[in-house]
Amino acid sequence: MSLVNRLAADVDDALENFDTQRAGRLIAECVDALSNWYVRRSRRRFWDGDNDALSTLHEALRVVTLVMAPFTPFITEQVWHDLFTADDSDSVHLQSWPQAEPALISDQLEAHMDTVRRVVELGRAARAESGVKTRQPLGRALVAAPDWAAMEPALHEQVAAELNVVEVTSLDGVDADLVDISVKANFRELGKRFGKRTPTVAQAIADADAVALTSALRTGPSTITVEGNDETISLDDVIITESPREGWAVASEDGASCALDLTLTDDLLAAGRVREAIRAIQEGRKNLGFDVSDRIALVWWSDNQDTIDAIEGGKQLLASEVLATSIGQADDVPVNGTACVELNAVFEIIKSSVS
């Protein structure tokens, strides 16, 4: 709600100043956050009929549709009548312009969410670099980012869910055990402030303890000694490079870092097999033309003991994710099943009459 109320205020300001390019960019950024984060993260709440989630989505779509109307009049007219289905509902172009509610705008919350999304992007980059599949759960992710320790635990949980890790903790204080850190000067930024003194400041940065300086800069501007004088520098003034040690994958950018522990225990491998089964079943549902809300009865077969143990141990999660009302193991390969080569398993998916 903070984001869409800010959108209403900022688009109004942009249009008042005849800056349609800025208005369009603001709308695009909000739609991206809404569709690629809120809707995706809230799918289960939507399936469960959570009124708070549904009403929040409806209000967000209402505001976005109204501010988009001057730019895309025909599409927004259709969307408006999809949102308000009464026969006598007026055109979107006859509605009042949305008014922002300042009390619902939180700079801190939006900054924290921006950091969360940035950390998730870094975690995905680290996982991609490591070659470990997204569906394979990992034991932990260690994070360093501005205000990370001040964030609500619920936001840390969002990162854990997005990165498919069991635990997310702070990276500060353990950098030296995970990565080799080097810090060098960002000459473009330093040159704006220090001019001819830039090489001297750059040398002072190079001579500083890289781990200590990195940790200090992540909490805010820090000071270094240059020719006997204290000079203040920030994250923008340096370029931090982190090289992961064996068994870790690390990605860093703009003062934020995410390190993934790549150690795979038997429990994590079993959880990965359950995730692989979920993927295969969901793909089978789609191929059969089932609606996303359809309940199913699931019959499965495998001759791989690791797969059998994983599915037996993960039945509760499996049923929840694929909306299965029953799960049974077959003695023989189902004739009309969906094969999963990775697990050497076959899943027969039947639409259930049980709601």
N, C-alpha and C positions, 0 to 999 in steps of 0.2 A: 504493500500500500504506500510505503514511503516513495518507492520508485515511480509509481504512476501519478502520485500527487505532485512530485517534482516535475514529471513530464508535462503535466497540465500547465504548471507555472512557467517552465522554461520554453515550451513551444509558444505559449501566449506572448512571452517576451520577444522571442525571435520573430514572430509574425508582426508584432507591433513595430519592430525595427526593419521590416521588409527583408529579413534574412531567412529566406526559404531554404537555403542550403543547410543552415544550422538546424532548422526545424526538422527537415527530413532526416538528418543524421541522428538527432535525438530520438526520433520515432523508431528508426532502424535499430538503435542500440537497445531501446526498451523492449521491442518485439523480440530481439535476440535473447535477452535475459528472461523474458516471459516464457518463450517457447522452448529454449534450449536448457533452461534451468528450472524455473518454477513448475511448469507443466510436467516435465520429465521427472522431477523429484517428487511430485505430488500424485503420481499416477495411482499408487495404492490407496491414497486417501480418497481419490475420486471414485475408485472401484468400490470402496467401503461406504460411499455415500456421505462422506464428511461434509456437513453443511458449511463449516467455516472455510474449508478449502474451496468448495464450489462457489460460495458467495464471493470470496476474494477473487477468484478467477473471473467471475461474471462482471464484477466491478472493474477489474483491470481491463477486460475486453471492451467494456462500455467506454471508458476514458480513451483508450487507444483508438477505438473506432471513431469517436468524435473528433479527436485531433487529426486523424488521417483523412477525414471527410473532404476537406478542401483540396487534398492532393489526389485522392482516388475516389471520386464521387460514386461511381457505379458499384465497385466492389464493396465499399463501406455501406452502401444502401442495402445490399444483400445480407451482409454480416449483421447489420442492425436488426433486420427483420428475423434473422435466425436467433438473435438474442432476445428479442421481444416479439413473441409469436402471436399476440392478440390481433384479431382481425382489424381492430380500429387503431393499431399503433401507427403513429405519425412517422414521416420520413426522418431520417437522420439529419437531414439538412434543415429541419424545422425545430431541432432541439437547441436548448441553451448551451453555450460554450461551457465546458467543465471548469469549475472553480477549485483551485487547489486548497487543501486544508493544511495550513502550516503545522498544526499540532501532530499531524500524521507523518511529517517528514523528519527523518533522523539521519543526520550526516554521519554519525558514528556507525550506525547499523549498515548503511550503504557502503561505507569504507571497509567495514569488516567483511561484508559479502563480496566486495571486489577482491579482497585479499584471499578469501576462501576459493573463489573461482580461479584466481591466479595460481594458488598452490595446487589446485586440482590439475590445471593445465601442465604444471611442472611435473607433478607425479605421473601423469600420463606419458609425458615425454621421456621421463626416466624409465618407465616400464617398457615403452617402445624400444628404447635404446638397448635394454637388457634382453629383449626377445621373449620375455615371459608373457604369456597370453593374459589379456584383461580378465578373463573368466577365472583364472587361477588366483585364489585368495593368497595374500601374503601376511606374514606375521605382524609387521609393524611398519609405520612410516614415521620418520622424524622430520619435523618441520621447523624452519626458522623464517620468520616474517615479521614485519612491523606490527606491533600490538597483538601478536599471536597469544601471548600469555593472558592478555586482558579480555579475550573473547569468551563468549558463553560456551560452556561445554557442548551445547547442542550444535554449534557451528563446527566444532572439532569432529563431532559425529557425522556431520554432512561430508566432511573430507574423507573420513574413514569409509563411508558407504560408497562414495564416488570412486575411490581408488581401490576398493575391494581389499581392504586390509583390516586386520583384527583390532589393531590399536594405533592411535596417533599420539605421539608425544613430542616434546620440544627438542629440537636439534641443538640448541645453545648449550655449550658446556661439554659436548661430546664430539664436536667437529673433528678434533685431532685424531679420534679413534676411527673415523669413517672416511675422511677425505684429506687429501693434501691441498692446502689452501695457499694461494698466492694473491697478492694485492698489488696492483700497479696503478699509476696515475691515469686519469681521464684528461688528457692534455686539452681537449676542446673546452671542457668545463673550467678547468683550472686557469686556462689562459685568459678567460673573461675577467677573472678576479685578480690574478697575480701578475699578469703581463710578463715582463722580463724575468721575474722571480720564479716563473713556473718550473724550470728545470730543477731549481733548488728544492722547491716544495715536493716535486715528483721524487727526488732522491730521498727526502725525509720519509715519504710514504713507503718507498721500497725498503728502507732500512727498519721500518717499524715491525713489531711482532704481528704477523699476518692474522693469526687466529684471534688475538686480543683485539686488534683493530677492527676486524670484521664483526666480532661480537658486540663491540661498543657502537659501531655505526648502525647496527640493526635496531638499536634502541633509540637512536637519534643522532644529531650532529656530535662530533667528537673533536678533540684537540690533538694536534701533533706539534712537536717542537721543531722549529725551523730557524737555524742560526741563533739559538738562544731565546727565541720568541714563540709564544703559543699561537698557533693558527687554527681556526675552526674549519673543519671539512665535513661534508655529508656523503651519503651513498652515491650521489650523482657525480662526485669528484673522483671516484675510484672505479676500477674494473676488477671485480672479484672472480677468480677462477678456482673451481673446485674439481679435483680429480678423484673419483671414488676408489676406495680400496676394494680388494677382492671380496665378493659376496654382497656388494652394495651397488645400487644404481642411484646416481644423484643428478639432479637438474637444478640450475640456478639462473635467476634473471632479476634484474632491478632490485637487488637486496633481499630477495626471497629465495629459499632453497627447500627442496624436498628430497629426502633420502629414503630409498626403499630397501628393506632387508630382504634379500633374495633367498634366504635359507628356507627350504621346503621340508617341513616335518610330515610324518605320515598323516596326521590329522588334516593338515593343509592340502595335501595331495588328494585325500578323500573328498574334502570340500570342493576341490577343483573338479573332480569327477561328477559330483552332484550338479555343479554349475553347467558342465558340459551336457549333462542329461537334460537340464532345463532348457538349454538352447535348442537341442534337437527336438524336444517336445513342442516348444513354442513354434519352431519352424514347421513341424508337422501340422499343428493347429492351423497355421496360416495357409498351408498348401491345401488343407481340407476345406477351407472357406469358413472356418468358425469365426464367430464374433469374439471380440476381446473379452467379453463378459460371460461367454458360454462356459458352463461347468462341464467337466469331462470325467469319464471313468478310464483309468489307465491300467493297461496290462503290459508287463515288460518281461524281457528274456535276455539273459547274457550267460556266456560260459566263462567269463573272466572273473575270477574270485575277487580281485580288487574292486571291480565295478559292482559286483553283488554286495560286498560289504559296505561300499559307499552308499548305494541306494537304500539299503536296509537301514543304515544309520542316519540317512538324511531324508527320510520319508516326510517328516513334518514340513521341512522347508520346501521340498519338491511339491507337495500337495498345495501349499500356500501360493507358490509362484505360478504354477500352471493351472490353478483352480480345479484340482482333482478332488472329487468326492470320494473316490476309492482308488487304491493302488494295489494291484495283485501281481504276483510273479507267475509266469507261465512255465510249464514244463518243456514245451517245444517252441520253436521260433514262430511267432504270429505271422500268418499268411499275409495279412494286409497292414503290416506294421511299417513304421518309419525307422530306417536303419541309422545307427550312429557308429561310423567306422572307428572313431577315436576311442570309443568305449567297448567296441565289439558287442553292441547291444541293439535290440530292436524294441520299439515302443508301439503298441497298438492304442490308438486314441479314439475313444467312442464318446459321442455327445451324451451327457448325462441328463436324465429326467429329474434328478434331485437338485433342488436349488440351494 
